[in-house]
Amino acid sequence: MAQWPRASRGIRCEAAQVVVCSGSQQGIDLVGRLLLDVGDEAWVEDPGYPGIRASLVGHGVTLHGPRRWMHEGMCMDKAAAQWPEARMAVVTPTHQFLTGGRA
């Protein structure tokens, strides 16, 4: 199971570190339940998928929504400087949800 993340994404991991989910929202929900505490902060694109936002808010996570710069994608350095306590970042690869813009 750990070979696919390495081959497809260059991620080195062990099988015990892999969790298979039915989709991104289920994965984000699971991560929120396991790794985040009430009051933790997360970066979530704005605009973004409302289901992910609702899931994290439901876990008591404070969301910060850096606006996506349409041609650059989310600037992680700017987000880190503005919200240094964030423990999670939810970003959409390639095509940004809602607007369909590409990073």
TORKOL-4160 file (C-alpha; in steps of 0.2 Angstrom, whole numbers, padded with zeros to 4 digits, m for minus):
103
<pt num="1" X="0000" Y="0000" Z="0000"/>
<pt num="2" X="0014" Y="0012" Z="0003"/>
<pt num="3" X="0022" Y="0010" Z="m0014"/>
<pt num="4" X="0008" Y="0019" Z="m0023"/>
<pt num="5" X="0011" Y="0036" Z="m0014"/>
<pt num="6" X="0030" Y="0035" Z="m0017"/>
<pt num="7" X="0028" Y="0030" Z="m0035"/>
<pt num="8" X="0014" Y="0043" Z="m0039"/>
<pt num="9" X="0018" Y="0057" Z="m0028"/>
<pt num="10" X="0036" Y="0055" Z="m0021"/>
<pt num="11" X="0030" Y="0052" Z="m0003"/>
<pt num="12" X="0040" Y="0041" Z="0007"/>
<pt num="13" X="0029" Y="0032" Z="0020"/>
<pt num="14" X="0026" Y="0015" Z="0028"/>
<pt num="15" X="0010" Y="0005" Z="0026"/>
<pt num="16" X="0004" Y="0009" Z="0044"/>
<pt num="17" X="0004" Y="0028" Z="0039"/>
<pt num="18" X="m0008" Y="0026" Z="0025"/>
<pt num="19" X="m0027" Y="0028" Z="0027"/>
<pt num="20" X="m0038" Y="0024" Z="0012"/>
<pt num="21" X="m0054" Y="0035" Z="0011"/>
<pt num="22" X="m0068" Y="0037" Z="m0001"/>
<pt num="23" X="m0064" Y="0055" Z="m0005"/>
<pt num="24" X="m0055" Y="0071" Z="0000"/>
<pt num="25" X="m0069" Y="0076" Z="0012"/>
<pt num="26" X="m0069" Y="0060" Z="0021"/>
<pt num="27" X="m0050" Y="0061" Z="0022"/>
<pt num="28" X="m0050" Y="0079" Z="0029"/>
<pt num="29" X="m0064" Y="0074" Z="0041"/>
<pt num="30" X="m0054" Y="0060" Z="0048"/>
<pt num="31" X="m0038" Y="0070" Z="0049"/>
<pt num="32" X="m0048" Y="0084" Z="0059"/>
<pt num="33" X="m0054" Y="0071" Z="0071"/>
<pt num="34" X="m0038" Y="0063" Z="0074"/>
<pt num="35" X="m0025" Y="0077" Z="0073"/>
<pt num="36" X="m0034" Y="0093" Z="0078"/>
<pt num="37" X="m0040" Y="0099" Z="0094"/>
<pt num="38" X="m0054" Y="0112" Z="0098"/>
<pt num="39" X="m0047" Y="0129" Z="0095"/>
<pt num="40" X="m0033" Y="0124" Z="0083"/>
<pt num="41" X="m0032" Y="0134" Z="0067"/>
<pt num="42" X="m0031" Y="0129" Z="0049"/>
<pt num="43" X="m0029" Y="0138" Z="0032"/>
<pt num="44" X="m0043" Y="0134" Z="0020"/>
<pt num="45" X="m0044" Y="0142" Z="0003"/>
<pt num="46" X="m0058" Y="0155" Z="0000"/>
<pt num="47" X="m0067" Y="0151" Z="m0010"/>
<pt num="48" X="m0066" Y="0133" Z="m0007"/>
<pt num="49" X="m0077" Y="0117" Z="m0005"/>
<pt num="50" X="m0090" Y="0121" Z="0008"/>
<pt num="51" X="m0091" Y="0103" Z="0015"/>
<pt num="52" X="m0073" Y="0103" Z="0021"/>
<pt num="53" X="m0075" Y="0120" Z="0029"/>
<pt num="54" X="m0091" Y="0114" Z="0038"/>
<pt num="55" X="m0082" Y="0098" Z="0044"/>
<pt num="56" X="m0068" Y="0107" Z="0051"/>
<pt num="57" X="m0079" Y="0120" Z="0060"/>
<pt num="58" X="m0089" Y="0106" Z="0067"/>
<pt num="59" X="m0073" Y="0099" Z="0075"/>
<pt num="60" X="m0071" Y="0116" Z="0083"/>
<pt num="61" X="m0056" Y="0122" Z="0072"/>
<pt num="62" X="m0054" Y="0140" Z="0068"/>
<pt num="63" X="m0053" Y="0143" Z="0050"/>
<pt num="64" X="m0042" Y="0157" Z="0041"/>
<pt num="65" X="m0047" Y="0159" Z="0023"/>
<pt num="66" X="m0032" Y="0166" Z="0013"/>
<pt num="67" X="m0039" Y="0172" Z="m0004"/>
<pt num="68" X="m0032" Y="0162" Z="m0018"/>
<pt num="69" X="m0021" Y="0172" Z="m0029"/>
<pt num="70" X="m0028" Y="0167" Z="m0046"/>
<pt num="71" X="m0011" Y="0165" Z="m0055"/>
<pt num="72" X="0000" Y="0161" Z="m0041"/>
<pt num="73" X="m0010" Y="0149" Z="m0031"/>
<pt num="74" X="m0010" Y="0151" Z="m0012"/>
<pt num="75" X="0006" Y="0159" Z="m0006"/>
<pt num="76" X="0011" Y="0148" Z="0009"/>
<pt num="77" X="0024" Y="0161" Z="0015"/>
<pt num="78" X="0011" Y="0174" Z="0016"/>
<pt num="79" X="m0001" Y="0163" Z="0025"/>
<pt num="80" X="0012" Y="0157" Z="0037"/>
<pt num="81" X="0017" Y="0175" Z="0042"/>
<pt num="82" X="m0001" Y="0180" Z="0044"/>
<pt num="83" X="m0007" Y="0164" Z="0054"/>
<pt num="84" X="0008" Y="0156" Z="0061"/>
<pt num="85" X="m0001" Y="0145" Z="0073"/>
<pt num="86" X="m0011" Y="0135" Z="0060"/>
<pt num="87" X="m0009" Y="0116" Z="0061"/>
<pt num="88" X="m0016" Y="0112" Z="0045"/>
<pt num="89" X="m0018" Y="0119" Z="0027"/>
<pt num="90" X="m0031" Y="0113" Z="0015"/>
<pt num="91" X="m0027" Y="0117" Z="m0003"/>
<pt num="92" X="m0034" Y="0111" Z="m0019"/>
<pt num="93" X="m0021" Y="0105" Z="m0032"/>
<pt num="94" X="m0022" Y="0110" Z="m0050"/>
<pt num="95" X="m0040" Y="0116" Z="m0052"/>
<pt num="96" X="m0047" Y="0127" Z="m0038"/>
<pt num="97" X="m0064" Y="0122" Z="m0032"/>
<pt num="98" X="m0078" Y="0133" Z="m0037"/>
<pt num="99" X="m0069" Y="0145" Z="m0049"/>
<pt num="100" X="m0060" Y="0132" Z="m0059"/>
<pt num="101" X="m0044" Y="0142" Z="m0060"/>
<pt num="102" X="m0028" Y="0133" Z="m0061"/>
<pt num="103" X="m0013" Y="0136" Z="m0051"/>
